[in-house]
Amino acid sequence: MSLQLGTYAKISWCPGCPNNQILVAFRKAVTELCESGALKEENIVAAAGIGCHAKILDYLNMNTFNALHGRAIPAIEGVKAANPALTVVAFSGDGDSYSEGLTHLIHAAQRNSDINVFIHDNQIFALTTGQATATSPKGFKGLTRPSGSIEEPIDPLRMMMNAGATFVARTYAGEFEKTKEIMKAAIAHKGMSFIDIAQPCITFFDTRDFYKDNITWLPEGHNVTDLDAAYHATKQSDGKIPMGIFYQVETPTFEQQL
């Protein structure tokens, strides 16, 4: 099988933007799942909200649509509820999901909707040139916070575990193979799959050096079914940023109970 998931659209992200790596990882994940027979190309539907992340749909030759700002998740939930045979993915950004559409994200996890939510988390509103979001670090200076952000950032992983998501992971856009494999695991999972994809914004908040020095991966023996262990594994005392699949269990999905 030779899938043609690319399009003729010209890439308009900033040169070197990690969104390119997320795009390629997703294409490769879908290709490998289709080649293995685990997924049918015609049964995939992807949606996106508003932000730099949303351009990904222009470069995917599959069923896609744009939703309103912060509303990709309820839109894709509706698609899944109407046709449970489909595999659905919502692409979103940290501003789009954690700031604009947080309620939708939490309730999708609470319902355990059988959807995949992939967050392009660069810690800012990049499309509008660098305002703070819910994951911006304390002290971040942007157009709306010239003196620096005074809030502590939220912890999306702990929030999603508390809300009821049954697959919770974090990866780094610069780690192509690991991102691809985590995407494959998320898509194969039955239930609410959530991946926070850490990425720099090379134009307005370039954190490449920070991630290079501070990423660590969960140990091979990490028990993904232990909620307490998963919850505490999201942070380390040395300040490193843990990556990997933190939590994965299977419980009845929203669609199975309709």
FENPEDA-V730360 format. One record per backbone hydrogen bond with DSSP energy under -0.5 kcal/mol. NH is the residue of the N-H (numbers start at 0). CO is the residue of the C=O. If there is no record, write none. Layout:
NH/CO  NH/CO
//
This chain:
2/0  4/2  16/13  19/16  21/17  22/18  23/19  24/20  25/21  26/22  27/23  28/24  29/25  30/26  31/27  32/28  33/29  34/30  35/31  36/32  36/33  37/32  38/32  40/38  42/39  43/40  44/86  45/62  46/88  47/64  48/90  53/50  54/51  55/52  56/53  57/54  58/54  58/55  59/56  60/4  60/58  61/59  62/43  63/61  64/45  66/47  70/67  74/70  75/71  76/72  77/73  78/74  79/75  80/76  81/77  82/78  85/82  86/42  87/85  88/44  89/115  90/46  90/88  91/117  93/119  96/92  97/93  98/93  98/94  99/94  100/95  104/100  105/101  106/102  107/103  108/104  109/105  110/106  111/107  112/107  114/112  115/87  116/192  117/89  117/115  118/116  118/194  119/91  119/117  120/118  120/196  121/119  124/130  125/123  128/125  129/124  130/124  132/122  135/132  138/148  139/136  141/139  141/144  142/129  144/141  147/144  148/139  153/133  155/153  158/154  159/155  160/156  161/157  162/158  163/159  164/159  165/191  166/191  167/246  168/193  169/243  170/195  172/197  174/171  175/173  178/174  179/175  180/176  181/177  182/178  183/179  184/180  185/181  186/182  187/183  188/184  188/185  190/188  192/114  192/190  193/166  194/116  195/168  196/118  196/194  197/170  197/195  198/120  200/204  201/199  204/200  206/204  210/206  211/207  212/208  213/209  214/210  215/240  217/242  221/218  223/221  225/222  226/224  229/225  230/226  231/227  232/228  233/229  233/230  234/231  235/239  238/235  240/213  241/239  242/215  243/169  245/167  245/243  246/167  247/223  248/165  250/248  253/111  256/252  256/253  257/254
//
